[in-house]
Amino acid sequence: MNVAVTSQGKDMTSDVDPRLGRSRFLVVVDTDTGQLAAHDNSETPNTVQDPGSEAARKVVQLGIKTLITGNIGNQTLAILEAGNVEAWTGPVGSVGDAVERFKAGQLEKGNQLHDEKYYWT
């Protein structure tokens, strides 16, 4: 299964970025093989509109069905859900840590806005 993680870097040791729209990279990890691919997300924060929504569209376009990130705004979540992407929140540490917590069932399903300050994720 391919899982995308919002990240500050390009590999498994990179810190998770809690912001979908402002994360530097989307690191896609195949949970079966461990292979990964880093997708540049640096253009998204420069959008005039909602960068979280733009990043969500990018996730959908990449064909990813599982996203691990921090808090998700309602508009962003709606875009992900329309693209059949499940969002999981609450990652800490590295990309590798986040993937392991996901596999262990230790993340929260991203079904609501957790904190108003992250509305524009």
C-alpha positions as CSV (number, residue, x, y, z in Angstrom):
1,M,0.0,0.0,0.0
2,N,1.3,3.5,-0.9
3,V,1.1,6.0,1.9
4,A,2.0,9.7,1.5
5,V,3.5,11.6,4.5
6,T,3.9,15.3,4.7
7,S,7.5,15.9,5.3
8,Q,10.3,18.5,5.6
9,G,12.7,16.3,3.7
10,K,12.9,13.6,1.1
11,D,13.6,10.4,3.1
12,M,12.4,8.2,6.0
13,T,14.5,10.0,8.6
14,S,13.1,13.4,7.6
15,D,10.8,15.2,10.1
16,V,7.1,15.0,9.5
17,D,5.6,18.3,8.7
18,P,2.2,18.8,10.4
19,R,1.0,21.1,7.6
20,L,-0.2,19.6,4.3
21,G,-0.3,22.8,2.3
22,R,3.0,24.1,3.6
23,S,5.0,20.9,3.7
24,R,8.1,20.9,1.6
25,F,7.6,17.3,0.4
26,L,5.1,14.5,0.1
27,V,7.0,11.3,0.7
28,V,5.2,8.3,-0.7
29,V,6.2,5.0,1.0
30,D,5.2,1.6,-0.2
31,T,4.4,-0.1,3.1
32,D,5.0,-3.6,1.6
33,T,8.4,-3.0,0.0
34,G,9.7,0.1,1.8
35,Q,10.4,1.9,-1.5
36,L,9.8,5.6,-1.4
37,A,9.5,8.6,-3.7
38,A,9.6,12.2,-2.7
39,H,7.4,14.7,-4.5
40,D,8.2,18.4,-4.3
41,N,5.4,20.3,-2.7
42,S,7.2,23.6,-2.4
43,E,5.1,25.4,-5.0
44,T,1.9,24.8,-3.0
45,P,2.6,27.3,-0.1
46,N,3.0,30.1,-2.7
47,T,-0.6,29.7,-3.9
48,V,-2.8,32.7,-3.3
49,Q,-5.8,30.5,-2.4
50,D,-5.8,27.7,0.2
51,P,-2.5,25.8,0.0
52,G,-4.0,22.8,1.9
53,S,-6.6,22.4,-0.9
54,E,-4.0,22.7,-3.6
55,A,-1.8,20.0,-1.8
56,A,-4.9,17.8,-1.4
57,R,-5.5,18.0,-5.2
58,K,-1.9,17.0,-5.7
59,V,-2.3,13.9,-3.5
60,V,-5.4,12.9,-5.4
61,Q,-3.6,13.4,-8.8
62,L,-0.8,11.2,-7.6
63,G,-3.3,8.4,-7.0
64,I,-2.5,8.1,-3.3
65,K,-5.3,6.6,-1.2
66,T,-3.7,7.2,2.3
67,L,-2.3,10.4,3.6
68,I,-0.5,11.0,6.9
69,T,-0.3,14.6,8.0
70,G,-1.1,16.9,10.9
71,N,-4.4,18.7,11.3
72,I,-6.7,19.0,8.3
73,G,-9.2,21.8,7.5
74,N,-12.7,20.9,6.5
75,Q,-12.3,22.2,2.9
76,T,-9.1,20.2,2.5
77,L,-10.6,17.1,4.0
78,A,-13.6,17.4,1.6
79,I,-11.2,17.4,-1.4
80,L,-9.4,14.3,-0.1
81,E,-12.6,12.4,0.6
82,A,-13.9,13.3,-2.9
83,G,-10.7,11.7,-4.2
84,N,-11.2,8.6,-2.0
85,V,-8.1,9.5,0.1
86,E,-8.1,8.5,3.7
87,A,-6.4,11.0,5.9
88,W,-4.7,10.1,9.2
89,T,-3.5,12.6,11.7
90,G,-1.3,12.8,14.7
91,P,2.1,11.8,13.4
92,V,5.3,12.8,15.3
93,G,8.9,12.3,14.6
94,S,10.2,11.1,11.3
95,V,8.5,9.9,8.2
96,G,9.5,6.3,9.2
97,D,8.0,6.8,12.7
98,A,4.8,8.1,11.2
99,V,4.5,5.1,8.8
100,E,5.2,2.6,11.7
101,R,2.5,4.4,13.9
102,F,0.1,4.1,11.0
103,K,0.8,0.4,10.5
104,A,0.3,-0.1,14.3
105,G,-3.1,1.7,14.2
106,Q,-1.8,4.5,16.4
107,L,-2.9,7.5,14.3
108,E,-6.3,9.2,14.3
109,K,-8.6,9.2,11.3
110,G,-8.7,12.7,10.0
111,N,-12.4,13.3,10.0
112,Q,-12.7,16.7,11.5
113,L,-10.9,20.0,12.0
114,H,-8.8,19.6,15.1
115,D,-7.7,23.1,15.8
116,E,-8.9,26.3,14.2
117,K,-5.3,27.7,13.9
118,Y,-4.6,24.9,11.3
119,Y,-7.6,25.8,9.1
120,W,-5.3,26.6,6.2
121,T,-3.2,23.5,6.4
